[in-house]
Amino acid sequence: MQIIIVHPRLSEARTLTITPRFAAGMIAAIGAALILGAVLLNFAASGIAWPWGGSGQSERSREEARQEAVLRENITLLAKRVGEMQAKLMQLDALGERVAGLAGVSPAFSAKGVPGRGGLLVSPQPMSPQDVSSELDHLEAQLAERSDYLSVLDAQLTTLSVRKAMTPTVMPVTQGYNGSSFGWRVDPFTGTRSLHEGVDFSAPSGTPIVAAAGGVVQVAEFHAGYGYMVDIDHGNDLVTRYAHASRLLVKAGDLVKRGQRIAVVGSTGRSTGSHLHFEVRLGGVAVNPNNFLTHGPGKQPVEPFSKVVTLPAPGPLD
């Protein structure tokens, strides 16, 4: 087969003769090129090392990718642990504020800010992931220890706060004076020596009477001797009594708070004038109210109800 080639740059036409042998060689060369291309593409897609030493993805690149994946996984785990520690710090901070509030002081620490730190730089060394994980383990142990400690303090301070709120240390009247103390005295009606089981606070009629401590109203009624009276149960067999009122503001079963108004001063029952008769009874036995009232707000708290005050024996009048 002959091919005639004509071109303006050629001075004359040229003739190319293709023999069967030449055509077979061209077809074989094209087929070999196609097969080699397919093999190269297969190696590149699979990442298999090239027979002559190269690869579609080098061994070094694969190792770097593996290390990067491991690093990302470690960072994710560390971030998770840091998030858990932040949550514990917030819980610890809230618990610290609660304990500080119960103790009546300002919190000395807070997780909301970063504490100041400093010092000389001595032998600095880079931290490995294992070092970071070890430090986080140590911090978690410290947080758990301090959280347990604050929880114990919280429980103790709550108990003390409740006990203080249930201890009658608040003056039942703000206007008035001690007209008759606890103990033996001359009875104003009979003129004989008799035991006075409370403290009389002389106050104008209508003066508010408040609960000396929180508790549950046990009695709110009229009594022939006490007049209009209120008994408040503070727990631990401790009861306070408020007598000779002109009007009651609570009823039996009411829950009253420390300092809440419960009645108004009057002169009902066995009374010679306007006043409040205030009693404290422990286990049914009358004790001196001054042993509690002298430890009111601003003074040292009274000790728990561990001792019963013994009534003084009859003696000469002062």
Disulfide bonds with the S-S distance in Angstrom:
none
